[in-house]
Amino acid sequence: MSLQSYYNEFAANFADPDEKVCACRGSGWALSDLDTWHKCPYHCKANTPHPEDDCGDYEASHSACEIPDYTPTDEDMDAAQFKPAKPEPPKPLTEGEIPF
């Protein structure tokens, strides 16, 4: 079977109304053995992002990609003001010592 034949066969037959049988397993997207994603006509909702989307500007309107509001706590603010100690200066090399 050629790759094109496999692709066409998978794309035409992967979907099933029963999510336990469907190749997408209810997630809305199915990945073929050819590493191609296929949108499931039964389980992919309007706001189901593509599995490889990074939630960039284009996907910002999808609820699955929204970042929850974050308010720093007092503990976070204390940690932000912490300044690490200065590192120790390097020790001088002795005769015959390799510096790496």
Backbone as XML, in Angstrom:
<?xml version="1.0"?>
<chain id="A" units="angstrom">
  <residue number="1" name="MET">
    <atom name="N" x="0.856" y="-1.178" z="0.000"/>
    <atom name="CA" x="0.000" y="0.000" z="0.000"/>
    <atom name="C" x="0.899" y="1.237" z="0.000"/>
  </residue>
  <residue number="2" name="SER">
    <atom name="N" x="0.599" y="2.165" z="-0.871"/>
    <atom name="CA" x="1.391" y="3.389" z="-0.941"/>
    <atom name="C" x="1.038" y="4.313" z="0.234"/>
  </residue>
  <residue number="3" name="LEU">
    <atom name="N" x="1.912" y="5.271" z="0.483"/>
    <atom name="CA" x="1.644" y="6.227" z="1.561"/>
    <atom name="C" x="0.361" y="7.010" z="1.298"/>
  </residue>
  <residue number="4" name="GLN">
    <atom name="N" x="0.155" y="7.397" z="0.052"/>
    <atom name="CA" x="-1.066" y="8.145" z="-0.281"/>
    <atom name="C" x="-2.305" y="7.294" z="-0.040"/>
  </residue>
  <residue number="5" name="SER">
    <atom name="N" x="-2.234" y="6.026" z="-0.380"/>
    <atom name="CA" x="-3.372" y="5.124" z="-0.158"/>
    <atom name="C" x="-3.659" y="4.984" z="1.333"/>
  </residue>
  <residue number="6" name="TYR">
    <atom name="N" x="-2.576" y="4.828" z="2.131"/>
    <atom name="CA" x="-2.759" y="4.715" z="3.583"/>
    <atom name="C" x="-3.404" y="5.987" z="4.132"/>
  </residue>
  <residue number="7" name="TYR">
    <atom name="N" x="-2.880" y="7.142" z="3.716"/>
    <atom name="CA" x="-3.414" y="8.424" z="4.185"/>
    <atom name="C" x="-4.905" y="8.535" z="3.855"/>
  </residue>
  <residue number="8" name="ASN">
    <atom name="N" x="-5.263" y="8.241" z="2.615"/>
    <atom name="CA" x="-6.663" y="8.345" z="2.189"/>
    <atom name="C" x="-7.548" y="7.379" z="2.975"/>
  </residue>
  <residue number="9" name="GLU">
    <atom name="N" x="-7.080" y="6.168" z="3.192"/>
    <atom name="CA" x="-7.845" y="5.162" z="3.938"/>
    <atom name="C" x="-8.045" y="5.604" z="5.394"/>
  </residue>
  <residue number="10" name="PHE">
    <atom name="N" x="-6.984" y="6.095" z="6.020"/>
    <atom name="CA" x="-7.083" y="6.548" z="7.415"/>
    <atom name="C" x="-8.034" y="7.734" z="7.524"/>
  </residue>
  <residue number="11" name="ALA">
    <atom name="N" x="-7.848" y="8.719" z="6.658"/>
    <atom name="CA" x="-8.659" y="9.943" z="6.717"/>
    <atom name="C" x="-10.141" y="9.645" z="6.510"/>
  </residue>
  <residue number="12" name="ALA">
    <atom name="N" x="-10.440" y="8.636" z="5.722"/>
    <atom name="CA" x="-11.834" y="8.324" z="5.432"/>
    <atom name="C" x="-12.488" y="7.448" z="6.503"/>
  </residue>
  <residue number="13" name="ASN">
    <atom name="N" x="-11.699" y="6.711" z="7.275"/>
    <atom name="CA" x="-12.279" y="5.692" z="8.148"/>
    <atom name="C" x="-11.897" y="5.755" z="9.623"/>
  </residue>
  <residue number="14" name="PHE">
    <atom name="N" x="-11.203" y="6.787" z="10.084"/>
    <atom name="CA" x="-10.751" y="6.788" z="11.473"/>
    <atom name="C" x="-11.848" y="7.160" z="12.465"/>
  </residue>
  <residue number="15" name="ALA">
    <atom name="N" x="-12.839" y="7.938" z="12.034"/>
    <atom name="CA" x="-13.832" y="8.496" z="12.953"/>
    <atom name="C" x="-14.956" y="7.508" z="13.262"/>
  </residue>
  <residue number="16" name="ASP">
    <atom name="N" x="-15.402" y="7.553" z="14.516"/>
    <atom name="CA" x="-16.518" y="6.727" z="14.961"/>
    <atom name="C" x="-17.254" y="7.508" z="16.042"/>
  </residue>
  <residue number="17" name="PRO">
    <atom name="N" x="-18.597" y="7.472" z="16.067"/>
    <atom name="CA" x="-19.338" y="8.212" z="17.092"/>
    <atom name="C" x="-19.000" y="7.771" z="18.520"/>
  </residue>
  <residue number="18" name="ASP">
    <atom name="N" x="-18.605" y="6.521" z="18.702"/>
    <atom name="CA" x="-18.236" y="6.013" z="20.027"/>
    <atom name="C" x="-16.784" y="6.402" z="20.313"/>
  </residue>
  <residue number="19" name="GLU">
    <atom name="N" x="-16.561" y="7.258" z="21.313"/>
    <atom name="CA" x="-15.195" y="7.737" z="21.576"/>
    <atom name="C" x="-14.247" y="6.626" z="22.025"/>
  </residue>
  <residue number="20" name="LYS">
    <atom name="N" x="-14.769" y="5.511" z="22.505"/>
    <atom name="CA" x="-13.907" y="4.389" z="22.889"/>
    <atom name="C" x="-13.362" y="3.664" z="21.662"/>
  </residue>
  <residue number="21" name="VAL">
    <atom name="N" x="-14.066" y="3.759" z="20.547"/>
    <atom name="CA" x="-13.664" y="3.103" z="19.306"/>
    <atom name="C" x="-12.941" y="4.071" z="18.375"/>
  </residue>
  <residue number="22" name="CYS">
    <atom name="N" x="-13.299" y="5.340" z="18.446"/>
    <atom name="CA" x="-12.751" y="6.369" z="17.561"/>
    <atom name="C" x="-11.244" y="6.516" z="17.757"/>
  </residue>
  <residue number="23" name="ALA">
    <atom name="N" x="-10.528" y="6.751" z="16.657"/>
    <atom name="CA" x="-9.077" y="6.917" z="16.726"/>
    <atom name="C" x="-8.672" y="8.165" z="17.517"/>
  </residue>
  <residue number="24" name="CYS">
    <atom name="N" x="-9.571" y="9.141" z="17.657"/>
    <atom name="CA" x="-9.237" y="10.349" z="18.430"/>
    <atom name="C" x="-9.421" y="10.137" z="19.927"/>
  </residue>
  <residue number="25" name="ARG">
    <atom name="N" x="-10.052" y="9.042" z="20.315"/>
    <atom name="CA" x="-10.323" y="8.720" z="21.723"/>
    <atom name="C" x="-11.083" y="9.842" z="22.428"/>
  </residue>
  <residue number="26" name="GLY">
    <atom name="N" x="-11.907" y="10.545" z="21.670"/>
    <atom name="CA" x="-12.732" y="11.600" z="22.246"/>
    <atom name="C" x="-12.051" y="12.947" z="22.366"/>
  </residue>
  <residue number="27" name="SER">
    <atom name="N" x="-10.789" y="13.046" z="21.947"/>
    <atom name="CA" x="-10.055" y="14.312" z="22.090"/>
    <atom name="C" x="-10.362" y="15.304" z="20.972"/>
  </residue>
  <residue number="28" name="GLY">
    <atom name="N" x="-10.890" y="14.802" z="19.842"/>
    <atom name="CA" x="-11.195" y="15.684" z="18.727"/>
    <atom name="C" x="-10.167" y="15.646" z="17.621"/>
  </residue>
  <residue number="29" name="TRP">
    <atom name="N" x="-9.003" y="15.053" z="17.874"/>
    <atom name="CA" x="-7.942" y="14.965" z="16.873"/>
    <atom name="C" x="-7.342" y="13.571" z="16.912"/>
  </residue>
  <residue number="30" name="ALA">
    <atom name="N" x="-7.078" y="13.009" z="15.725"/>
    <atom name="CA" x="-6.453" y="11.689" z="15.631"/>
    <atom name="C" x="-5.121" y="11.822" z="14.904"/>
  </residue>
  <residue number="31" name="LEU">
    <atom name="N" x="-4.117" y="11.119" z="15.404"/>
    <atom name="CA" x="-2.784" y="11.129" z="14.795"/>
    <atom name="C" x="-2.585" y="9.821" z="14.053"/>
  </residue>
  <residue number="32" name="SER">
    <atom name="N" x="-2.301" y="9.911" z="12.758"/>
    <atom name="CA" x="-2.075" y="8.706" z="11.965"/>
    <atom name="C" x="-0.637" y="8.234" z="12.130"/>
  </residue>
  <residue number="33" name="ASP">
    <atom name="N" x="-0.344" y="7.045" z="11.619"/>
    <atom name="CA" x="1.018" y="6.519" z="11.650"/>
    <atom name="C" x="1.956" y="7.320" z="10.746"/>
  </residue>
  <residue number="34" name="LEU">
    <atom name="N" x="1.403" y="8.158" z="9.889"/>
    <atom name="CA" x="2.216" y="9.012" z="9.019"/>
    <atom name="C" x="2.492" y="10.366" z="9.660"/>
  </residue>
  <residue number="35" name="ASP">
    <atom name="N" x="2.162" y="10.496" z="10.943"/>
    <atom name="CA" x="2.384" y="11.724" z="11.702"/>
    <atom name="C" x="1.587" y="12.898" z="11.128"/>
  </residue>
  <residue number="36" name="THR">
    <atom name="N" x="0.357" y="12.611" z="10.721"/>
    <atom name="CA" x="-0.550" y="13.654" z="10.243"/>
    <atom name="C" x="-1.769" y="13.687" z="11.158"/>
  </residue>
  <residue number="37" name="TRP">
    <atom name="N" x="-2.203" y="14.891" z="11.523"/>
    <atom name="CA" x="-3.361" y="15.059" z="12.403"/>
    <atom name="C" x="-4.624" y="15.167" z="11.574"/>
  </residue>
  <residue number="38" name="HIS">
    <atom name="N" x="-5.701" y="14.577" z="12.073"/>
    <atom name="CA" x="-6.991" y="14.605" z="11.390"/>
    <atom name="C" x="-8.054" y="15.059" z="12.376"/>
  </residue>
  <residue number="39" name="LYS">
    <atom name="N" x="-8.857" y="16.040" z="11.964"/>
    <atom name="CA" x="-9.929" y="16.569" z="12.803"/>
    <atom name="C" x="-11.097" y="15.589" z="12.783"/>
  </residue>
  <residue number="40" name="CYS">
    <atom name="N" x="-11.562" y="15.214" z="13.963"/>
    <atom name="CA" x="-12.652" y="14.253" z="14.078"/>
    <atom name="C" x="-14.001" y="14.961" z="13.892"/>
  </residue>
  <residue number="41" name="PRO">
    <atom name="N" x="-14.815" y="14.479" z="12.961"/>
    <atom name="CA" x="-16.105" y="15.134" z="12.744"/>
    <atom name="C" x="-17.098" y="14.905" z="13.886"/>
  </residue>
  <residue number="42" name="TYR">
    <atom name="N" x="-16.852" y="13.927" z="14.746"/>
    <atom name="CA" x="-17.758" y="13.629" z="15.855"/>
    <atom name="C" x="-17.356" y="14.308" z="17.163"/>
  </residue>
  <residue number="43" name="HIS">
    <atom name="N" x="-16.069" y="14.409" z="17.437"/>
    <atom name="CA" x="-15.635" y="14.850" z="18.766"/>
    <atom name="C" x="-14.901" y="16.185" z="18.803"/>
  </residue>
  <residue number="44" name="CYS">
    <atom name="N" x="-14.538" y="16.755" z="17.679"/>
    <atom name="CA" x="-13.826" y="18.035" z="17.661"/>
    <atom name="C" x="-14.841" y="19.172" z="17.755"/>
  </residue>
  <residue number="45" name="LYS">
    <atom name="N" x="-14.791" y="19.907" z="18.845"/>
    <atom name="CA" x="-15.689" y="21.052" z="19.057"/>
    <atom name="C" x="-15.048" y="22.304" z="18.460"/>
  </residue>
  <residue number="46" name="ALA">
    <atom name="N" x="-15.818" y="23.373" z="18.370"/>
    <atom name="CA" x="-15.334" y="24.617" z="17.768"/>
    <atom name="C" x="-14.120" y="25.183" z="18.491"/>
  </residue>
  <residue number="47" name="ASN">
    <atom name="N" x="-14.028" y="24.995" z="19.800"/>
    <atom name="CA" x="-12.905" y="25.579" z="20.553"/>
    <atom name="C" x="-11.836" y="24.548" z="20.902"/>
  </residue>
  <residue number="48" name="THR">
    <atom name="N" x="-11.830" y="23.389" z="20.233"/>
    <atom name="CA" x="-10.801" y="22.380" z="20.483"/>
    <atom name="C" x="-9.567" y="22.745" z="19.675"/>
  </residue>
  <residue number="49" name="PRO">
    <atom name="N" x="-8.487" y="23.185" z="20.327"/>
    <atom name="CA" x="-7.293" y="23.587" z="19.569"/>
    <atom name="C" x="-6.575" y="22.375" z="18.988"/>
  </residue>
  <residue number="50" name="HIS">
    <atom name="N" x="-5.840" y="22.608" z="17.941"/>
    <atom name="CA" x="-5.012" y="21.568" z="17.330"/>
    <atom name="C" x="-3.973" y="21.130" z="18.365"/>
  </residue>
  <residue number="51" name="PRO">
    <atom name="N" x="-3.667" y="19.842" z="18.461"/>
    <atom name="CA" x="-2.724" y="19.366" z="19.484"/>
    <atom name="C" x="-1.334" y="19.997" z="19.416"/>
  </residue>
  <residue number="52" name="GLU">
    <atom name="N" x="-0.932" y="20.501" z="18.259"/>
    <atom name="CA" x="0.399" y="21.103" z="18.143"/>
    <atom name="C" x="0.365" y="22.629" z="18.208"/>
  </residue>
  <residue number="53" name="ASP">
    <atom name="N" x="-0.800" y="23.212" z="18.477"/>
    <atom name="CA" x="-0.878" y="24.669" z="18.625"/>
    <atom name="C" x="-0.171" y="25.088" z="19.903"/>
  </residue>
  <residue number="54" name="ASP">
    <atom name="N" x="0.457" y="26.241" z="19.862"/>
    <atom name="CA" x="1.183" y="26.736" z="21.031"/>
    <atom name="C" x="0.422" y="27.845" z="21.756"/>
  </residue>
  <residue number="55" name="CYS">
    <atom name="N" x="-0.853" y="28.001" z="21.449"/>
    <atom name="CA" x="-1.693" y="29.014" z="22.101"/>
    <atom name="C" x="-1.170" y="30.425" z="21.855"/>
  </residue>
  <residue number="56" name="GLY">
    <atom name="N" x="-0.658" y="30.669" z="20.668"/>
    <atom name="CA" x="-0.168" y="31.997" z="20.319"/>
    <atom name="C" x="-1.315" y="32.954" z="20.061"/>
  </residue>
  <residue number="57" name="ASP">
    <atom name="N" x="-1.037" y="34.082" z="19.434"/>
    <atom name="CA" x="-2.045" y="35.111" z="19.212"/>
    <atom name="C" x="-3.247" y="34.567" z="18.445"/>
  </residue>
  <residue number="58" name="TYR">
    <atom name="N" x="-3.012" y="33.716" z="17.464"/>
    <atom name="CA" x="-4.099" y="33.182" z="16.662"/>
    <atom name="C" x="-5.058" y="32.359" z="17.503"/>
  </residue>
  <residue number="59" name="GLU">
    <atom name="N" x="-4.541" y="31.643" z="18.473"/>
    <atom name="CA" x="-5.363" y="30.761" z="19.288"/>
    <atom name="C" x="-5.816" y="31.406" z="20.599"/>
  </residue>
  <residue number="60" name="ALA">
    <atom name="N" x="-5.496" y="32.661" z="20.818"/>
    <atom name="CA" x="-5.792" y="33.297" z="22.104"/>
    <atom name="C" x="-7.281" y="33.294" z="22.438"/>
  </residue>
  <residue number="61" name="SER">
    <atom name="N" x="-8.121" y="33.226" z="21.426"/>
    <atom name="CA" x="-9.552" y="33.268" z="21.689"/>
    <atom name="C" x="-10.098" y="31.925" z="22.169"/>
  </residue>
  <residue number="62" name="HIS">
    <atom name="N" x="-9.340" y="30.851" z="22.033"/>
    <atom name="CA" x="-9.810" y="29.530" z="22.473"/>
    <atom name="C" x="-9.716" y="29.412" z="23.987"/>
  </residue>
  <residue number="63" name="SER">
    <atom name="N" x="-10.793" y="28.962" z="24.590"/>
    <atom name="CA" x="-10.810" y="28.839" z="26.052"/>
    <atom name="C" x="-9.784" y="27.835" z="26.548"/>
  </residue>
  <residue number="64" name="ALA">
    <atom name="N" x="-9.448" y="26.822" z="25.735"/>
    <atom name="CA" x="-8.467" y="25.821" z="26.155"/>
    <atom name="C" x="-7.074" y="26.432" z="26.281"/>
  </residue>
  <residue number="65" name="CYS">
    <atom name="N" x="-6.854" y="27.577" z="25.641"/>
    <atom name="CA" x="-5.524" y="28.184" z="25.651"/>
    <atom name="C" x="-5.428" y="29.403" z="26.565"/>
  </residue>
  <residue number="66" name="GLU">
    <atom name="N" x="-6.498" y="29.758" z="27.232"/>
    <atom name="CA" x="-6.456" y="30.942" z="28.076"/>
    <atom name="C" x="-5.587" y="30.701" z="29.303"/>
  </residue>
  <residue number="67" name="ILE">
    <atom name="N" x="-4.826" y="31.695" z="29.678"/>
    <atom name="CA" x="-3.972" y="31.620" z="30.858"/>
    <atom name="C" x="-4.737" y="32.231" z="32.025"/>
  </residue>
  <residue number="68" name="PRO">
    <atom name="N" x="-4.863" y="31.513" z="33.135"/>
    <atom name="CA" x="-5.629" y="32.053" z="34.257"/>
    <atom name="C" x="-4.951" y="33.284" z="34.855"/>
  </residue>
  <residue number="69" name="ASP">
    <atom name="N" x="-5.766" y="34.157" z="35.456"/>
    <atom name="CA" x="-5.229" y="35.335" z="36.133"/>
    <atom name="C" x="-4.349" y="34.889" z="37.295"/>
  </residue>
  <residue number="70" name="TYR">
    <atom name="N" x="-3.306" y="35.664" z="37.563"/>
    <atom name="CA" x="-2.392" y="35.326" z="38.649"/>
    <atom name="C" x="-2.125" y="36.579" z="39.467"/>
  </residue>
  <residue number="71" name="THR">
    <atom name="N" x="-2.349" y="36.476" z="40.739"/>
    <atom name="CA" x="-2.047" y="37.564" z="41.659"/>
    <atom name="C" x="-0.949" y="37.085" z="42.596"/>
  </residue>
  <residue number="72" name="PRO">
    <atom name="N" x="0.202" y="37.776" z="42.624"/>
    <atom name="CA" x="1.291" y="37.324" z="43.484"/>
    <atom name="C" x="0.913" y="37.397" z="44.963"/>
  </residue>
  <residue number="73" name="THR">
    <atom name="N" x="1.402" y="36.433" z="45.723"/>
    <atom name="CA" x="1.168" y="36.417" z="47.165"/>
    <atom name="C" x="2.287" y="37.181" z="47.858"/>
  </residue>
  <residue number="74" name="ASP">
    <atom name="N" x="2.146" y="37.398" z="49.176"/>
    <atom name="CA" x="3.202" y="38.058" z="49.945"/>
    <atom name="C" x="4.496" y="37.253" z="49.862"/>
  </residue>
  <residue number="75" name="GLU">
    <atom name="N" x="4.368" y="35.932" z="49.885"/>
    <atom name="CA" x="5.557" y="35.072" z="49.807"/>
    <atom name="C" x="6.278" y="35.269" z="48.469"/>
  </residue>
  <residue number="76" name="ASP">
    <atom name="N" x="5.513" y="35.403" z="47.380"/>
    <atom name="CA" x="6.112" y="35.648" z="46.073"/>
    <atom name="C" x="6.850" y="36.983" z="46.060"/>
  </residue>
  <residue number="77" name="MET">
    <atom name="N" x="6.263" y="37.978" z="46.673"/>
    <atom name="CA" x="6.879" y="39.301" z="46.694"/>
    <atom name="C" x="8.181" y="39.280" z="47.495"/>
  </residue>
  <residue number="78" name="ASP">
    <atom name="N" x="8.201" y="38.538" z="48.610"/>
    <atom name="CA" x="9.430" y="38.421" z="49.395"/>
    <atom name="C" x="10.517" y="37.741" z="48.578"/>
  </residue>
  <residue number="79" name="ALA">
    <atom name="N" x="10.160" y="36.701" z="47.830"/>
    <atom name="CA" x="11.134" y="35.980" z="47.016"/>
    <atom name="C" x="11.669" y="36.869" z="45.899"/>
  </residue>
  <residue number="80" name="ALA">
    <atom name="N" x="10.830" y="37.762" z="45.368"/>
    <atom name="CA" x="11.257" y="38.644" z="44.288"/>
    <atom name="C" x="12.287" y="39.656" z="44.772"/>
  </residue>
  <residue number="81" name="GLN">
    <atom name="N" x="12.268" y="39.979" z="46.055"/>
    <atom name="CA" x="13.208" y="40.952" z="46.591"/>
    <atom name="C" x="14.508" y="40.306" z="47.057"/>
  </residue>
  <residue number="82" name="PHE">
    <atom name="N" x="14.550" y="38.974" z="47.081"/>
    <atom name="CA" x="15.744" y="38.262" z="47.520"/>
    <atom name="C" x="16.859" y="38.446" z="46.498"/>
  </residue>
  <residue number="83" name="LYS">
    <atom name="N" x="18.027" y="38.786" z="46.967"/>
    <atom name="CA" x="19.181" y="38.940" z="46.087"/>
    <atom name="C" x="20.188" y="37.847" z="46.432"/>
  </residue>
  <residue number="84" name="PRO">
    <atom name="N" x="20.585" y="37.045" z="45.456"/>
    <atom name="CA" x="21.526" y="35.967" z="45.743"/>
    <atom name="C" x="22.898" y="36.518" z="46.144"/>
  </residue>
  <residue number="85" name="ALA">
    <atom name="N" x="23.620" y="35.724" z="46.906"/>
    <atom name="CA" x="24.967" y="36.113" z="47.337"/>
    <atom name="C" x="25.889" y="36.177" z="46.124"/>
  </residue>
  <residue number="86" name="LYS">
    <atom name="N" x="26.904" y="37.015" z="46.214"/>
    <atom name="CA" x="27.879" y="37.130" z="45.127"/>
    <atom name="C" x="28.715" y="35.856" z="45.067"/>
  </residue>
  <residue number="87" name="PRO">
    <atom name="N" x="29.023" y="35.398" z="43.869"/>
    <atom name="CA" x="29.828" y="34.184" z="43.750"/>
    <atom name="C" x="31.266" y="34.435" z="44.222"/>
  </residue>
  <residue number="88" name="GLU">
    <atom name="N" x="31.902" y="33.356" z="44.688"/>
    <atom name="CA" x="33.294" y="33.471" z="45.130"/>
    <atom name="C" x="34.188" y="33.711" z="43.925"/>
  </residue>
  <residue number="89" name="PRO">
    <atom name="N" x="35.245" y="34.525" z="44.095"/>
    <atom name="CA" x="36.176" y="34.722" z="42.982"/>
    <atom name="C" x="36.946" y="33.418" z="42.726"/>
  </residue>
  <residue number="90" name="PRO">
    <atom name="N" x="37.375" y="33.178" z="41.497"/>
    <atom name="CA" x="38.102" y="31.950" z="41.206"/>
    <atom name="C" x="39.426" y="31.889" z="41.973"/>
  </residue>
  <residue number="91" name="LYS">
    <atom name="N" x="39.796" y="30.667" z="42.364"/>
    <atom name="CA" x="41.064" y="30.476" z="43.070"/>
    <atom name="C" x="42.209" y="30.557" z="42.064"/>
  </residue>
  <residue number="92" name="PRO">
    <atom name="N" x="43.344" y="31.109" z="42.489"/>
    <atom name="CA" x="44.480" y="31.188" z="41.566"/>
    <atom name="C" x="45.000" y="29.779" z="41.219"/>
  </residue>
  <residue number="93" name="LEU">
    <atom name="N" x="45.463" y="29.625" z="39.995"/>
    <atom name="CA" x="45.992" y="28.336" z="39.561"/>
    <atom name="C" x="47.391" y="28.116" z="40.133"/>
  </residue>
  <residue number="94" name="THR">
    <atom name="N" x="47.676" y="26.869" z="40.438"/>
    <atom name="CA" x="49.030" y="26.512" z="40.891"/>
    <atom name="C" x="49.823" y="26.049" z="39.678"/>
  </residue>
  <residue number="95" name="GLU">
    <atom name="N" x="51.124" y="25.984" z="39.822"/>
    <atom name="CA" x="51.985" y="25.616" z="38.706"/>
    <atom name="C" x="51.630" y="24.197" z="38.217"/>
  </residue>
  <residue number="96" name="GLY">
    <atom name="N" x="51.451" y="24.068" z="36.922"/>
    <atom name="CA" x="51.155" y="22.769" z="36.321"/>
    <atom name="C" x="49.672" y="22.418" z="36.304"/>
  </residue>
  <residue number="97" name="GLU">
    <atom name="N" x="48.833" y="23.252" z="36.884"/>
    <atom name="CA" x="47.397" y="22.948" z="36.928"/>
    <atom name="C" x="46.729" y="23.407" z="35.629"/>
  </residue>
  <residue number="98" name="ILE">
    <atom name="N" x="45.880" y="22.549" z="35.088"/>
    <atom name="CA" x="45.162" y="22.871" z="33.864"/>
    <atom name="C" x="43.833" y="23.545" z="34.257"/>
  </residue>
  <residue number="99" name="PRO">
    <atom name="N" x="43.497" y="24.684" z="33.650"/>
    <atom name="CA" x="42.327" y="25.449" z="34.081"/>
    <atom name="C" x="40.980" y="24.901" z="33.598"/>
  </residue>
  <residue number="100" name="PHE">
    <atom name="N" x="40.925" y="23.712" z="33.077"/>
    <atom name="CA" x="39.632" y="23.165" z="32.638"/>
    <atom name="C" x="39.485" y="21.741" z="33.067"/>
  </residue>
</chain>
